[in-house]
Amino acid sequence: MAVARVTKITASSTTSFDHAINSGLDRASSSLRGITGLEVVSMKAKVENGAISEYRATMEVTFVLDE
């Protein structure tokens, strides 16, 4: 029987939401083994001088615990 855990992470990018999500997954993959999925729970942006200066994505990453 497999047991999974879900952890919440937030990543940012000056390029796009897609880049923030992929950067977050890349970083999580360097620390967590057995990632099986993720859910984007929110997307926010930092605005400066009327333009988006930073994209932020909060994700719940699911990974299977070692036996």
SEROMAR-215904 format. One line per field, with one value per atom (N, C-alpha, C, O): residue in three letters; atom name; x, y, z. Coordinates in nm, 4 decimals. Layout:
BEGIN
res <- c(ALA ...)
atom <- c(CA ...)
xx <- c(X ...)
yy <- c(Y ...)
zz <- c(Z ...)
end
This chain:
BEGIN
res <- c(MET MET MET MET ALA ALA ALA ALA VAL VAL VAL VAL ALA ALA ALA ALA ARG ARG ARG ARG VAL VAL VAL VAL THR THR THR THR LYS LYS LYS LYS ILE ILE ILE ILE THR THR THR THR ALA ALA ALA ALA SER SER SER SER SER SER SER SER THR THR THR THR THR THR THR THR SER SER SER SER PHE PHE PHE PHE ASP ASP ASP ASP HIS HIS HIS HIS ALA ALA ALA ALA ILE ILE ILE ILE ASN ASN ASN ASN SER SER SER SER GLY GLY GLY GLY LEU LEU LEU LEU ASP ASP ASP ASP ARG ARG ARG ARG ALA ALA ALA ALA SER SER SER SER SER SER SER SER SER SER SER SER LEU LEU LEU LEU ARG ARG ARG ARG GLY GLY GLY GLY ILE ILE ILE ILE THR THR THR THR GLY GLY GLY GLY LEU LEU LEU LEU GLU GLU GLU GLU VAL VAL VAL VAL VAL VAL VAL VAL SER SER SER SER MET MET MET MET LYS LYS LYS LYS ALA ALA ALA ALA LYS LYS LYS LYS VAL VAL VAL VAL GLU GLU GLU GLU ASN ASN ASN ASN GLY GLY GLY GLY ALA ALA ALA ALA ILE ILE ILE ILE SER SER SER SER GLU GLU GLU GLU TYR TYR TYR TYR ARG ARG ARG ARG ALA ALA ALA ALA THR THR THR THR MET MET MET MET GLU GLU GLU GLU VAL VAL VAL VAL THR THR THR THR PHE PHE PHE PHE VAL VAL VAL VAL LEU LEU LEU LEU ASP ASP ASP ASP GLU GLU GLU GLU)
atom <- c(N CA C O N CA C O N CA C O N CA C O N CA C O N CA C O N CA C O N CA C O N CA C O N CA C O N CA C O N CA C O N CA C O N CA C O N CA C O N CA C O N CA C O N CA C O N CA C O N CA C O N CA C O N CA C O N CA C O N CA C O N CA C O N CA C O N CA C O N CA C O N CA C O N CA C O N CA C O N CA C O N CA C O N CA C O N CA C O N CA C O N CA C O N CA C O N CA C O N CA C O N CA C O N CA C O N CA C O N CA C O N CA C O N CA C O N CA C O N CA C O N CA C O N CA C O N CA C O N CA C O N CA C O N CA C O N CA C O N CA C O N CA C O N CA C O N CA C O N CA C O N CA C O N CA C O N CA C O N CA C O N CA C O N CA C O N CA C O)
xx <- c(0.0845 0.0000 0.0891 0.1790 0.0640 0.1425 0.0783 -0.0440 0.1629 0.1183 0.1799 0.3000 0.0975 0.1451 0.1328 0.0544 0.2116 0.2078 0.1904 0.2347 0.1260 0.1075 0.1748 0.1524 0.2568 0.3216 0.2947 0.2875 0.2802 0.2482 0.3758 0.4531 0.3966 0.5124 0.4665 0.3618 0.5445 0.5201 0.6473 0.7570 0.6311 0.7454 0.7125 0.5959 0.8169 0.7953 0.8834 0.9835 0.8428 0.9166 0.8871 0.7787 0.9831 0.9584 0.9091 0.8790 0.9008 0.8644 0.7156 0.6478 0.6641 0.5253 0.4817 0.5638 0.3500 0.2990 0.3523 0.3912 0.3540 0.4042 0.5485 0.5837 0.6303 0.7700 0.7794 0.8636 0.6950 0.6952 0.6584 0.7207 0.5570 0.5139 0.6254 0.6576 0.6839 0.7910 0.9145 0.9803 0.9461 1.0601 1.0338 1.1234 0.9112 0.8753 0.8849 0.9347 0.8375 0.8457 0.9911 1.0293 1.0719 1.2141 1.2825 1.3596 1.2540 1.3160 1.2661 1.3452 1.1359 1.0805 1.1403 1.1674 1.1608 1.2170 1.3596 1.4050 1.4303 1.5672 1.5706 1.6733 1.4590 1.4532 1.3631 1.3860 1.2621 1.1619 1.1712 1.1865 1.1617 1.1569 1.0121 0.9307 0.9803 0.8498 0.7355 0.6221 0.7624 0.6545 0.5630 0.6084 0.4327 0.3358 0.2404 0.1690 0.2375 0.1472 0.1548 0.2200 0.0860 0.0752 -0.0556 -0.1113 -0.1033 -0.2226 -0.1878 -0.1377 -0.2140 -0.1933 -0.3151 -0.4276 -0.2919 -0.4032 -0.4255 -0.5351 -0.3237 -0.3448 -0.2349 -0.1220 -0.2714 -0.1760 -0.1966 -0.3086 -0.0880 -0.0927 0.0192 0.1147 0.0071 0.1105 0.1436 0.0565 0.2703 0.3161 0.3124 0.3608 0.2555 0.2422 0.3238 0.3168 0.4006 0.4790 0.4600 0.4741 0.4281 0.4096 0.3090 0.3267 0.2028 0.0969 0.1249 0.0477 0.2335 0.2673 0.3069 0.3532 0.2880 0.3258 0.4782 0.5449 0.5313 0.6766 0.7178 0.8342 0.6229 0.6554 0.5285 0.4231 0.5407 0.4321 0.4576 0.5701 0.3530 0.3687 0.2643 0.1460 0.3087 0.2182 0.2366 0.3487 0.1255 0.1271 0.0712 -0.0354 0.1454 0.1108 0.1100 0.1824 0.0280 0.0323 0.0966 0.0423 0.2114 0.2883 0.2641 0.2797 0.2261 0.2013 0.3198 0.3672 0.3678 0.4763 0.4523 0.3942 0.4987 0.4811 0.5962 0.7128 0.5613 0.6629 0.7340 0.6738 0.8627 0.9396 0.8839 0.8336 0.8942 0.8492 0.9363 0.9140)
yy <- c(-0.1179 0.0000 0.1243 0.1371 0.2135 0.3370 0.4462 0.4550 0.5278 0.6440 0.7672 0.7707 0.8674 0.9897 1.1065 1.1042 1.2071 1.3310 1.4466 1.4397 1.5520 1.6723 1.7875 1.8077 1.8624 1.9795 2.1004 2.0878 2.2153 2.3371 2.4181 2.4394 2.4626 2.5460 2.6671 2.6632 2.7729 2.8912 2.9224 2.9232 2.9477 2.9814 3.1089 3.1416 3.1804 3.3053 3.3125 3.2419 3.4000 3.4213 3.5621 3.6156 3.6207 3.7505 3.7327 3.8306 3.6063 3.5761 3.5460 3.6116 3.4441 3.4012 3.3088 3.2613 3.2840 3.1871 3.0477 2.9731 3.0126 2.8822 2.8619 2.7543 2.9633 2.9544 2.9393 2.8643 3.0090 2.9962 2.8541 2.7976 2.7963 2.6596 2.5598 2.4753 2.5694 2.4767 2.4933 2.3949 2.6160 2.6395 2.5795 2.5212 2.5938 2.5341 2.3832 2.3223 2.3222 2.1765 2.1311 2.0317 2.2018 2.1667 2.1715 2.0820 2.2762 2.2903 2.1820 2.1239 2.1544 2.0491 1.9136 1.8322 1.8893 1.7614 1.7399 1.6260 1.8480 1.8328 1.7917 1.7444 1.8096 1.7751 1.6565 1.5850 1.6350 1.5315 1.4192 1.4436 1.2958 1.1802 1.1359 1.1549 1.0782 1.0175 1.1138 1.0840 1.2298 1.3241 1.2620 1.2156 1.2622 1.2021 1.3037 1.2719 1.4252 1.5250 1.6561 1.6680 1.7540 1.8832 1.9487 1.9221 2.0350 2.1148 2.2606 2.2950 2.3449 2.4879 2.5395 2.5327 2.5913 2.6370 2.7871 2.8349 2.8620 3.0051 3.0627 3.0136 3.1674 3.2427 3.3900 3.4408 3.4567 3.5980 3.6695 3.6068 3.7992 3.8772 4.0008 4.0611 4.0367 4.1610 4.2681 4.2463 4.3823 4.4905 4.6104 4.6527 4.6636 4.7846 4.8780 4.8369 5.0031 5.1047 5.0621 5.0901 4.9936 4.9551 4.8348 4.8062 4.7631 4.6447 4.5296 4.5518 4.4078 4.2903 4.2808 4.2795 4.2741 4.2623 4.1226 4.0845 4.0467 3.9120 3.8268 3.8712 3.7042 3.6075 3.5085 3.4612 3.4760 3.3842 3.2738 3.3006 3.1502 3.0357 2.9544 2.9197 2.9247 2.8382 2.7035 2.6951 2.5982 2.4630 2.3655 2.3835 2.2621 2.1491 2.0344 1.9878 1.9897 1.8847 1.7533 1.7470 1.6497 1.5180 1.4272 1.4201 1.3572 1.2606 1.1398 1.1505 1.0241 0.8978 0.8814 0.8998 0.8466 0.8242 0.6918 0.5946 0.6887 0.5641 0.4610 0.4940 0.3357 0.2243 0.2131 0.1261)
zz <- c(0.0000 0.0000 0.0000 0.0831 -0.0917 -0.1008 -0.0158 -0.0042 0.0423 0.1185 0.0543 0.0272 0.0305 -0.0341 0.0622 0.1571 0.0351 0.1123 0.0149 -0.0998 0.0610 -0.0193 0.0540 0.1733 -0.0174 0.0410 -0.0474 -0.1696 0.0128 -0.0610 -0.0821 0.0113 -0.2050 -0.2368 -0.3183 -0.3830 -0.3147 -0.3972 -0.4749 -0.4191 -0.6038 -0.6894 -0.7655 -0.7872 -0.8054 -0.8785 -1.0026 -1.0149 -1.0939 -1.2178 -1.2671 -1.2441 -1.3341 -1.3984 -1.5415 -1.6097 -1.5875 -1.7259 -1.7440 -1.8230 -1.6689 -1.6881 -1.5748 -1.4962 -1.5680 -1.4716 -1.5042 -1.4143 -1.6333 -1.6757 -1.6293 -1.5811 -1.6437 -1.6019 -1.4497 -1.4003 -1.3764 -1.2300 -1.1882 -1.0984 -1.2534 -1.2205 -1.2508 -1.1673 -1.3694 -1.4063 -1.3181 -1.2844 -1.2809 -1.1910 -1.0534 -0.9923 -1.0053 -0.8773 -0.8797 -0.7850 -0.9874 -1.0006 -1.0112 -0.9493 -1.0879 -1.0989 -0.9630 -0.9283 -0.8864 -0.7536 -0.6586 -0.5843 -0.6601 -0.5738 -0.6099 -0.5216 -0.7379 -0.7832 -0.7344 -0.7237 -0.7048 -0.6561 -0.5088 -0.4602 -0.4375 -0.2948 -0.2641 -0.1665 -0.3453 -0.3181 -0.4202 -0.5399 -0.3717 -0.4610 -0.4772 -0.3868 -0.5893 -0.6094 -0.6319 -0.5945 -0.6925 -0.7222 -0.8275 -0.9321 -0.7973 -0.8894 -0.9495 -1.0446 -0.8962 -0.9522 -0.8773 -0.7737 -0.9330 -0.8646 -0.9041 -1.0106 -0.8156 -0.8422 -0.8161 -0.7090 -0.9129 -0.8943 -0.8176 -0.8669 -0.6966 -0.6136 -0.6224 -0.5933 -0.6621 -0.6839 -0.7716 -0.7745 -0.8423 -0.9223 -0.8886 -0.8921 -0.8562 -0.8211 -0.8947 -0.9405 -0.9057 -0.9730 -0.8908 -0.8281 -0.8925 -0.8306 -0.9393 -1.0504 -0.9072 -1.0044 -0.9589 -0.8434 -1.0516 -1.0271 -1.1461 -1.2613 -1.1176 -1.2222 -1.3292 -1.4477 -1.2848 -1.3765 -1.4632 -1.5547 -1.4373 -1.5172 -1.4244 -1.3125 -1.4722 -1.3937 -1.3898 -1.4933 -1.2680 -1.2531 -1.2053 -1.2178 -1.1509 -1.1034 -1.1012 -1.0558 -1.1510 -1.1516 -1.0389 -1.0224 -0.9601 -0.8475 -0.8561 -0.8769 -0.8401 -0.8435 -0.7158 -0.6784 -0.6497 -0.5324 -0.5752 -0.6362 -0.5419 -0.5850 -0.4689 -0.3710 -0.4802 -0.3887 -0.4659 -0.5661 -0.4190 -0.4851 -0.4102 -0.2883 -0.4832 -0.4246 -0.4540 -0.5674 -0.3502 -0.3685 -0.2794 -0.1714 -0.3272 -0.2554 -0.1562 -0.1908 -0.0330 0.0699 0.0483 0.0028 0.0813 0.0709 0.1675 0.2748 0.1265 0.2137 0.3352 0.4194)
end
